[in-house]
Amino acid sequence: MHLRRLVIIAIATLAFATACSKVDHPANAPSAPSSAPAASPTIDPFASPRAMFKKDCAQCHGDTGEGKTAVIDGKKIKAPTLRSGHAVEHSDEDFTKQIAKGGDGMPAFEKKMSATEIADMIKFIRKVFQAK
């Protein structure tokens, strides 16, 4: 009789354990999607002037504004650095005039860039190359 009880208890325990293993428990269930919003990518406030600089300015001023010698329309031009020296001392008005009207070997950009684009370019130069 005692043996029969042990066998019944063992079978019942085994059956119970088997049944429980088939039930999805929170620990075994796949995780639900998080309700927290996904991190949005950081927007580059200088994306547009960065692209304009690469297209229109880097040929002479270098990719990082360090300045370099370039050949424009068959003329050899030594473009100054935008990182130090006179460029740092220029007022925004001086920069605006230089970019718009050109001069000293620099072409005029007033027909290629709007006043807003020129202002954005100056902000880009100040922040990225001059860390202001």
KEKE-3310 file (N, C-alpha, C; in steps of 0.2 Angstrom, whole numbers, plus 5000, padded with zeros to 4 digits):
npx = (5004:5009:5019:5012:5006:5017:5021:5009:5010:5022:5019:5009:5016:5025:5016:5010:5022:5025:5014:5015:5026:5022:5015:5015:5025:5027:5041:5046:5040:5040:5047:5038:5035:5044:5036:5042:5048:5058:5075:5078:5087:5101:5099:5108:5112:5119:5119:5115:5123:5135:5136:5135:5148:5156:5154:5156:5167:5177:5186:5195:5197:5200:5195:5193:5193:5206:5213:5222:5232:5225:5220:5210:5201:5212:5221:5232:5228:5230:5221:5215:5216:5202:5201:5209:5219:5216:5203:5196:5196:5188:5172:5155:5149:5159:5163:5151:5151:5163:5160:5149:5153:5166:5183:5201:5205:5195:5180:5164:5149:5136:5127:5125:5122:5110:5105:5102:5108:5121:5123:5120:5131:5141:5138:5141:5155:5160:5156:5160:5173:5179:5176:5167)
npy = (4994:5006:5008:5009:5021:5029:5027:5032:5046:5049:5048:5057:5069:5069:5071:5083:5091:5090:5096:5109:5113:5115:5126:5144:5154:5170:5172:5163:5167:5176:5192:5207:5220:5235:5249:5261:5275:5274:5279:5294:5298:5310:5326:5335:5351:5358:5352:5356:5368:5361:5352:5362:5368:5358:5356:5369:5376:5368:5364:5374:5379:5368:5352:5353:5366:5371:5378:5380:5378:5381:5378:5388:5392:5392:5399:5400:5399:5404:5399:5405:5399:5394:5393:5400:5415:5429:5425:5421:5434:5441:5450:5445:5452:5456:5443:5440:5449:5445:5432:5434:5444:5441:5442:5446:5434:5425:5418:5426:5422:5427:5424:5411:5407:5410:5424:5419:5407:5410:5416:5405:5397:5405:5403:5390:5389:5396:5388:5375:5375:5385:5384:5392)
npz = (5000:5004:4994:4983:4985:4984:4971:4964:4969:4963:4949:4948:4951:4941:4930:4933:4933:4919:4913:4918:4912:4899:4899:4895:4904:4911:4912:4902:4891:4876:4875:4876:4864:4868:4876:4877:4867:4853:4852:4844:4829:4831:4825:4813:4814:4805:4793:4780:4777:4779:4768:4758:4760:4758:4744:4738:4745:4750:4741:4740:4753:4760:4767:4781:4784:4785:4775:4759:4745:4729:4712:4702:4689:4681:4688:4702:4718:4735:4748:4763:4780:4789:4802:4811:4814:4803:4800:4811:4817:4809:4807:4807:4798:4789:4785:4778:4767:4761:4757:4749:4739:4736:4731:4732:4726:4729:4723:4720:4729:4729:4719:4720:4733:4745:4755:4768:4767:4767:4779:4787:4783:4789:4802:4803:4800:4811:4822:4819:4814:4821:4834:4841)
capx = (5000:5014:5023:5007:5005:5023:5020:5004:5013:5027:5016:5005:5021:5028:5011:5010:5028:5025:5009:5017:5031:5019:5011:5019:5025:5031:5049:5047:5036:5044:5046:5033:5039:5044:5032:5047:5050:5065:5079:5078:5094:5103:5099:5114:5109:5123:5119:5115:5129:5141:5135:5137:5155:5160:5153:5158:5172:5182:5191:5200:5199:5201:5189:5192:5194:5213:5216:5227:5233:5221:5220:5204:5201:5219:5225:5234:5226:5231:5215:5217:5213:5196:5202:5213:5221:5211:5196:5193:5195:5183:5166:5150:5148:5165:5162:5146:5154:5168:5157:5144:5156:5172:5189:5207:5206:5189:5175:5158:5144:5130:5122:5125:5120:5105:5108:5101:5113:5128:5122:5121:5138:5146:5137:5144:5162:5161:5155:5164:5180:5182:5173:5164)
capy = (5000:5012:5008:5011:5028:5032:5027:5037:5052:5050:5049:5064:5074:5069:5073:5090:5095:5090:5100:5115:5115:5117:5133:5149:5158:5176:5171:5159:5171:5181:5199:5211:5226:5241:5255:5267:5277:5272:5285:5297:5300:5317:5330:5339:5357:5361:5347:5360:5372:5357:5350:5367:5369:5352:5357:5375:5379:5364:5364:5379:5380:5361:5349:5355:5373:5372:5382:5376:5381:5378:5381:5390:5395:5392:5403:5397:5403:5402:5401:5405:5395:5397:5390:5404:5421:5434:5422:5422:5441:5444:5450:5441:5457:5455:5436:5440:5453:5441:5426:5437:5448:5438:5446:5442:5427:5421:5420:5429:5417:5430:5421:5404:5406:5416:5428:5414:5401:5413:5417:5398:5395:5408:5400:5383:5390:5398:5383:5369:5377:5390:5382:5398)
capz = (5000:5004:4988:4978:4986:4982:4963:4962:4970:4958:4943:4948:4951:4934:4926:4935:4930:4912:4911:4920:4907:4893:4900:4895:4910:4909:4911:4896:4886:4872:4878:4872:4862:4873:4875:4876:4860:4850:4852:4837:4828:4832:4819:4812:4813:4800:4787:4774:4776:4778:4761:4753:4761:4754:4737:4735:4748:4752:4736:4741:4760:4763:4771:4788:4784:4786:4770:4755:4738:4724:4705:4700:4682:4679:4693:4708:4724:4742:4752:4770:4785:4792:4809:4815:4811:4801:4799:4818:4819:4805:4810:4803:4792:4785:4781:4773:4762:4757:4753:4744:4734:4734:4731:4734:4723:4731:4719:4723:4729:4730:4714:4721:4739:4747:4762:4773:4766:4768:4787:4790:4782:4794:4809:4803:4801:4818:4827:4818:4813:4826:4840:4845)
cpx = (5004:5017:5018:5006:5011:5023:5015:5007:5018:5024:5012:5010:5024:5023:5010:5016:5027:5020:5011:5022:5029:5016:5016:5019:5028:5038:5050:5044:5041:5042:5042:5037:5038:5040:5036:5048:5057:5069:5080:5086:5095:5103:5105:5111:5113:5123:5119:5121:5135:5141:5138:5145:5159:5160:5157:5165:5178:5188:5197:5202:5200:5195:5188:5194:5201:5217:5221:5227:5229:5222:5212:5204:5208:5223:5226:5232:5227:5226:5217:5213:5207:5196:5205:5215:5215:5204:5192:5192:5189:5176:5161:5149:5153:5165:5157:5148:5158:5165:5153:5148:5163:5178:5195:5208:5199:5184:5169:5153:5137:5125:5121:5121:5115:5108:5107:5106:5120:5128:5123:5128:5143:5145:5141:5152:5164:5161:5159:5171:5183:5180:5170:5156)
cpy = (5006:5013:5011:5018:5032:5033:5032:5044:5054:5052:5056:5069:5075:5072:5081:5094:5095:5095:5107:5118:5117:5124:5138:5153:5165:5176:5168:5163:5175:5188:5203:5217:5232:5246:5262:5269:5276:5279:5287:5299:5308:5320:5334:5346:5361:5356:5351:5364:5367:5354:5356:5369:5364:5353:5363:5378:5374:5363:5369:5380:5373:5358:5351:5362:5375:5377:5378:5380:5377:5381:5382:5394:5396:5397:5400:5402:5400:5404:5400:5400:5398:5396:5395:5411:5426:5431:5422:5429:5444:5444:5446:5446:5456:5448:5437:5443:5449:5436:5429:5440:5445:5443:5443:5435:5423:5423:5422:5423:5420:5427:5414:5402:5412:5419:5423:5409:5404:5414:5410:5396:5399:5405:5393:5384:5392:5393:5377:5370:5381:5389:5388:5396)
cpz = (5000:4998:4983:4979:4983:4974:4961:4963:4965:4951:4943:4948:4944:4929:4927:4932:4923:4910:4913:4915:4901:4893:4899:4901:4908:4908:4905:4890:4882:4875:4873:4870:4868:4871:4874:4869:4859:4850:4845:4836:4829:4825:4818:4810:4807:4794:4781:4773:4776:4771:4757:4754:4757:4747:4734:4739:4749:4747:4737:4749:4764:4767:4778:4789:4786:4781:4766:4749:4733:4717:4703:4694:4680:4683:4699:4714:4730:4746:4759:4774:4787:4800:4814:4811:4809:4801:4806:4820:4815:4808:4805:4797:4787:4781:4776:4767:4758:4754:4748:4738:4731:4734:4734:4732:4724:4726:4723:4723:4730:4725:4716:4728:4741:4753:4768:4773:4768:4776:4790:4789:4787:4801:4809:4804:4808:4823:4826:4817:4818:4833:4844:4846)
residu = (MET:HIS:LEU:ARG:ARG:LEU:VAL:ILE:ILE:ALA:ILE:ALA:THR:LEU:ALA:PHE:ALA:THR:ALA:CYS:SER:LYS:VAL:ASP:HIS:PRO:ALA:ASN:ALA:PRO:SER:ALA:PRO:SER:SER:ALA:PRO:ALA:ALA:SER:PRO:THR:ILE:ASP:PRO:PHE:ALA:SER:PRO:ARG:ALA:MET:PHE:LYS:LYS:ASP:CYS:ALA:GLN:CYS:HIS:GLY:ASP:THR:GLY:GLU:GLY:LYS:THR:ALA:VAL:ILE:ASP:GLY:LYS:LYS:ILE:LYS:ALA:PRO:THR:LEU:ARG:SER:GLY:HIS:ALA:VAL:GLU:HIS:SER:ASP:GLU:ASP:PHE:THR:LYS:GLN:ILE:ALA:LYS:GLY:GLY:ASP:GLY:MET:PRO:ALA:PHE:GLU:LYS:LYS:MET:SER:ALA:THR:GLU:ILE:ALA:ASP:MET:ILE:LYS:PHE:ILE:ARG:LYS:VAL:PHE:GLN:ALA:LYS)
# end
